[in-house]
Amino acid sequence: MSLNQDLPIPAKSDPKPKAFRADIQGLRAIAVGIVVLYHFWGHYLPGGFVGVDVFFVISGFLITSHLIAKPPQKLADVAQFWMRRVKRLIPASFLVIFTSVIAIWAFAPATVWQDWGLQAVAATFYFQNWFLALAKVDYLAEGDAPSPFQHFWSLSAEEQFYFFWPILIGLLIFAAMKFKLKAGTVALAGISAVFVLSFGYSLYATATEPGSAYFSTFTRVWEFAAGALVAALGTQVHAAKRDFASLIGAWGGLAAIGFSTVVFTGDMPFPGYIAAIPVFGTSLVLLCHSTHKYSPSILLNSKAFQFFGDNSYAIYLWHWPLLVLMPFMVDDFKWPQKIIALVVTLALAVLTQKLVEVRFRKFIDTSVVLSAPRFLVSGSLVLVLLSGAFYINTTRVIDNARDVDTALAEVEELVGEECFGASALSPDCTQQKTAATNYDVVAPAPIAAKTDKPVVYGDDCFASQETNFKERPVCSYGDGKIKVALVGNSHAAQWVPALEPLAEEYGWTLDTYVANRCAIMGETQEFDSKEKTEGCAELGDWVTGQIEKEEYDLVISSNRQSLPVSGYDMDNTDEPAQRAYEKVFQQWTGTGAEVAVIRDTSWPGESLENVPDCVAANRNDLDECTGAEEDWIPMDPQVDAVKSLDDPDVVQIDMNDQLCEDGRCYSVVGGIVAYWDHSHLSETYAESLSQTVESRLKKALDSKELFPAA
């Protein structure tokens, strides 16, 4: 988010500079306000994220106005421009990063240290947006808790813009002088070209890969360029006006921003064409610059708006780390605690603006020892060393925690064989609830549980969204004569640790046909891009073709229905999904195979961001990591299809009684951490269920051919 002060913000005793526009400070206040409210109470302001877009436009306008008025003529001018950015932005951002790292070490569980340490480095060097684009849009990273540095993505995009923009403007002005053209015309043409190219790419990337497109600098440059275009039109065009047309335009621009905040939602692909609404609205306010007595300046120029505008950068820096870290510091984080967090944010912002932003900038200007480059290098080095210590220490902790067998033996000795693992939920365990929720030791240790994934992840067995499901790897486990296919998305893949021992014992060849998120159901599902939607449907057809070709004896299917059937939403997708499964199950049994459906397992993600993080933070009260069965157990149209078909060759087994009891579902069962993220069973827990899966498959299928005697 762009909250920097590109034109000087005067102290109370200082006269306002001639170029100062109070309405822009008011716009900043609106932008930071809607972003903060969105982060704290997003259900009331679902489109508050557009505040970022408002800031991008403002920055493009202000910085381009400055560069056109005083264009860089040599590299030294560009370097001087960059150093001004360092003095304005870095002291406050380094303070927030440093404080956040210390707070993480003091309050956050060790399970997040490694990831958050890396993100601290990304924030320090302003490539946080690319870190998120490359690492955090993966489906398997959905369960990672947001870091205190996540909001630096917008600051990173802005600084990357500031890096190349003065060079571009300087080259455009130089070209105009070289060919004796009007500088304003050449600048306008060049900026227009950048706008068109970036906007076109934004439309394409948002349609094809919306997750990474959201964070990409290239999809956002057109928003800066929109403000730059207003600046390039000339000072006379966007000078203060009192006419009726400017009055209507200014209010219309604010209305466009307001409309976006209440109508837009996080489910919409962004920043595609819909981002043009808040971008155009902001540009219109800047262009109209209405000073009519009934114009928005009544609000924008008020003391309250000016106060929040002056402190907008610091407010933005502080509010997000407090929102992320305070839940680790207090027992409950509900609206009273959120009000306290907002008050603390405001207090820290005022202190930072007055004691760091202003004073540190003056200190760098006057100090003979600490220049801007020296501050940048020394500050970066301190933060990198601190973050590196995070990473190294966490790596050592993870290595020490990876001895799962020893931890399992310790847990079993602690709780007893009759209460170990899923046995904690059986009548034989006299401790029952206590054994299911509270332990001195758990296995794997929470920090290692995050990596306790089935072998299919390391073997790259998934058809991926990243390739639109065009690459379709098939992994095989066992080499027996009985052919078994495991089909579905990642909620099928989680059963490989339970099925692999059966393949070895009974002479199976277990082939996996698994995909990220795509449910293999013979029907189109609504992904966030057309390519993924079509690719998933084609993958389903291909899998059915493979089942026909390979003549499998048994097809085991399991899916999490996390996407609606095309043409429906999640509230009414059950029936069309059921019909699709009925059809595809009949196709599979038509090949001579039997079909066994494993009902989808309970889903902690309904209320927990990440199970290992929750366990690490609540070791003395694991009830905090449990959930109501009615909330955690998801709908499963596969099971409905099995019941509807009533075919002895199509059966289902339900394993949720190994995770839930008496209306409650658990994240840790009998001392074993049952999930490695917010959704998927850990390898350790899935493997511990192998004998139960075996007995239930035998009972449901009643097939001696599939389970020959040893």
Buried (B, 14 or more C-beta within 10 A) or exposed (E): BBBBBBBEBEEEEEEEEEEEBBBBBBBBBBBBBBBBBBBBEBEEBBBBBBBBBBBBBBBBBBBBBBBBEEBBEEEEBBEEBBBBBBBBBBBBBBBBBBBBBEBBBEBBBBBBBBBBBBBBBBBBEBBBBBBBBEBBBBBBEBBBBBBBBBBBBBBBBBBBBBBEBBEBBBBBBBBBEEEEEEBBEBBBBBBBEBBEBBBEBBBEBBBBBBBBBBBBBBBBBBBBBBBBBBBBBBEEEBEBBEEEEBBBBBBBBBEBBBBBBEEBEEEBBBBBEBBBBBBBBBBBBBBBBBBBEEBBBEBBBBEEBBBBBBBBBBBBBBBBBBBBBBBBBEEEBEEEBBEBBBEBBBEBBBEBBBEBBBEBBEBBEEEEEEBBEEBBEEBBEBBBEBBBBBBEBBEEBBEEBBBBEEBBEBBBEBBBEBBBBBBBBBEEBEBBBEBBBBBEBBBBBBBBBBBBBBBBBEBEBBBBBBEBBEEBBBBBBBEBEBBBBBBBBBBBBBBBBBBBBBBBBBBBBBBBBBBBBBBBBBBBBBBBBEBBBBBBBBBBEBBBEBBBEBEBBBBBBBBBBBBBBBEBEEEEBBEBBBBBBBBBBBBBBEBEBBBBBBBBBBBBBBBBBBBBBBBBBBBEEBEBBBBEBEEBBBBBBBBBBBEBBEBEBBBBBBBBEBBBBEEBBBBBBBBBBBBBBBBBBBBBBBBBBBEBBBEBBBEBBEBEEBBEEE
